[in-house]
Amino acid sequence: MVNQQEFTNLQAGQLQAKTTLQLISRQDTQTWVMGHVFIAPETDPATELPKLLDQILPFLAAHEQTVWPLDPVMIAYFSAHPNLSHYWYHRPWQE
């Protein structure tokens, strides 16, 4: 299996959003780590994040794995969408 997967949103040949997942092994499972999420300055994250996830979620489902988002923008998006909880590995600690 490939250890890295890139996801991009293009519009009229222009990069709108991009992220890379890297497969890591934890003591309990393997999961995909999502580091930085690039959102082009002229675009709206509320529009671009769902487009990225439209690519990422079927990929995760096909591999029966989860994702560990590290970018604050994506963490906030996952937090605001409880329907994504079964994809989310290792949520941030909350009081």
Helices and strands as residue ranges (DSSP letters): E 4-11, E 14-25, E 30-39, H 45-63, E 67-69, H 72-80, G 82-87
